[in-house]
């Protein structure tokens, strides 16, 4: 099934699997407080109007608002709009950035198909803290906006060394290395389409250190790549790399629907 013109512009809200359960026509369920405030206070929705609710297990459903108050309400499921679709696994490992830049990485990565975010602490990382709940909320909002079903996982921060050493040897990790020729690091200029389970690594604003670049060369599953002759901001590098590497992966997912 596909979203029709009549339902495409309805509000789209993530509903956790444990809340939705085994979705079926006629099922009623409570509206989460934050969603009730959004629907009732911001959008001025009334009983009888509709929204779309979804998750990766149940797919997307048309839900009618039975009751809505300031911070609570009730949905009734009317019909399934789209069956669940598995998002191909794609990992983004990125050095923690300043708050706004990290927020942007989460939003762009979610829209470009990332299923697992791995925040890293590198030698030049200038912040080591994150607010997991806040980042989860950003990823959820981006998921609702971009029509995918699953909210990406966000791992706790870990050191660059531990992440690289623990990367699965059977999967490819493409690492963006700026000025590779100056560091005796041979980089690829043509970026292949990613396969499910592959990853993309981007360093901090100051770039990876020489020691970190040389560490990448020790692992045959890690391929240093170049994003061109210009030195990009870290958040720009994320968008550029994912747009190139994940193009084929996302196209294959769309064709399978």
N, C-alpha and C positions, 0 to 999 in steps of 0.2 A: 504494500500500500504506500501511497505517497501523500504528502500534505497538499491539499487542494487550495485554490485561490480563496475559498471561503474561510479556511482556517489558518492560512499562512501568516496572517498578521495578528493572530491571537497571542496574548502573553504566553511565554514558554518558560516553565518552571521545573527545576530539578526536584525530584522526589526520591529520597533514599529508598533502596530496596526493602529495608526493614520496615518502612512505613507503608509502602505500596503492597508488599507481599505478592501473592498470586493474583495479578490484576485480572478482573473480569467485568463484563458489562453489568451495570447495576450496583457495583460495589461502591460503598461510601467510605470516606476517609477524612480525617481532620486536615484542615489547612494550617500549615506551620505559622506561628505568630508573625514572623518577618514577612512571609508571603501574604498573609491576610492584611497586614498594614499596607503593603505595596499595592495589592489589588483594590482594597477598599478606599484607602486614603489618597494614594497617588493616582491610580487609574480610575477611581470612582466607579468601580464595577459593582453591579447589583445582583441579587439572587436571580437566577435564570440565565445569566450571561455565562460565557465560556472561557476556558483557558486550556492550554496544552500542558500536560505533565509527562515526565519521562524519566527513565534511567536505563542503564545498559542491559539490565535483565528483562525488563518488561516492555521495552520499546517506548513509543510515544502514544498517549491516549488523549482523546477529547474529554474534558471534564466540565461538567456543569456546576456552577456555584449554587448550592442549595441554601446556604446561610452564610452571612459574613458580618462580622462586627469589627471592633477596633483591632484586636489582635488574635482573632480566632474565626473559624468558619468550617464549612463542610463542603467537600466535593462529592459528586456522583459521577462515576465513569460511564460514558455513553458508548464509545467504540474506540477500537485501536486504529490509530492513523498510520503508524509505521511499526513494522516488526523490529525487534532488537537487531543491531548490527555490530559485530565485533570490530573495534578499531585496531588496525595493525600496530603492533608495539613499536614505539620509537622513543628513544631516550635522549634527553637534553641534559648534558652536564655543563654547568656554568658557574664561573666564579661569582660569589656573592657581590652584588653591586650596591650602590646607594639605593635608598628606599624606592624612589620613583622609577629608577632604571630596572630594579628587580621586579616591580609591579608590571612594567611594560614587557619584560621578558616572559612573565607568567601569562599575560594576556595573548601576546603574539604566539608563543609556543603552543598554547591551547588551541588557538585558531588554526595553526599550521599542523596539527595532528600529533603533538607530543602526548604520549601516554604516561611517561615517567620523568619527573624533574629531579635532578641530582645536584643540589647546591654544593659548591666546593669552596674550600678554604685553601688558597694558593699563597705563594710567598708574597705576592703583592696585593692580596685582598685587604681592603681597608675597613671592612665590617664583618663581624663574625656572628651576628645575631639576626634571627628572623622571628616573625610572629606567625606560627603555623596556622592559626585560625584565620588570620587575615589573608594569608596567601591562598588558603583553601577557598575562602569566599571570593577572591578575585578569579581563581580558576573556575569556580562554579558559575559565576556571572558570565565569563567568557564562553563557557560550554553552552549555557542557555542561549546566548546570542548567535553562536555559529552553527547551530543545528546538529551538533554531534550528540551522542548518547551518554558517553562516559566522562566523568570528571577525572582529570589526570591525578596520579599519585605524586605526592611531594615528599621526598625523603628528608630525613634530618641532615644538616650540614655535615660533611666529612672532609678529611684532608685530601688534597689532590693525589698525594702518594698512595693512600689507601684505596682511593677510587680506581686509579690506573692499575694498581697491582691486582685488584679484585675483578677487573673487567673480564667477562666470559671469553675464553679463548676462541670459541666457535662463532663469535659475532664480531662484526666490524665496528670500529669506533673511528670516526673521521674528526680530526683535531685541527681547528683553525690556527695556523701559525703565521704571524705577520713577519715580514722581512726574513723569511726562511733562508734565502740565499746568503744572508749576512751571518747566519748562525750555523752554516754547514748542514742545514736541514733540507733535504730534497722534498719538495712539495708537489702535489698533483694540482694542475690547473683545471682539468676537466673533472667535474664532480659526478660520480655515478648515482643513479637512483638508489635509494635505500631499500633494503630488504627488511621484512619484519624482524624486530629484535636489534637492529643496528642502532648506533648512537652518534651524536654530534657533540663535540666539546669546544667550548669557548672560554678563553681566559679572562682576566680582569681588565680594567681600563688601561693599566700599564703594560698589559701583555704578559704572557708566560715568561718566566725567567729562563736563562740559558740552560740551567740545570734541569728545569722541568721539560724544556724542549728535548734535551738529550735523553731524558728518561723515556719519552714517548717512543724513541727509536729502538728501544730494547724489546718491544712487543710487536710481533708480526701482525697481530690483529688490529693494530692502530696505524692509521694512514694519515700523515700530516697533509693538509690541503691548504691552498691559497685561495683567498676570496678576491684576488685582483691586486693591482699595484698600489691602490690607495689604502691608507691605514684607517680602518673603520672603528667607530665607537663599539664597545662590547655589545650593546643592545642592537645596534645596526647589524653587526656581524651575525647575531642570532637570526634575525629576519632574513638576511641574505643567504646564509648557509642552509637554513631550513627550506627556503623557497626552492633552492637548487637541488639539494639532496633528496628531499621528500616528495618531489613532484610526481614521480612515477608511482610511489607508494600510495599517495592520496588518490591518484587517478585510478589505480587498480581497485581501491576500496569503493570508489563511486560506481565503477562499472559492475561491481558485484552486487549492488543493491537491486 
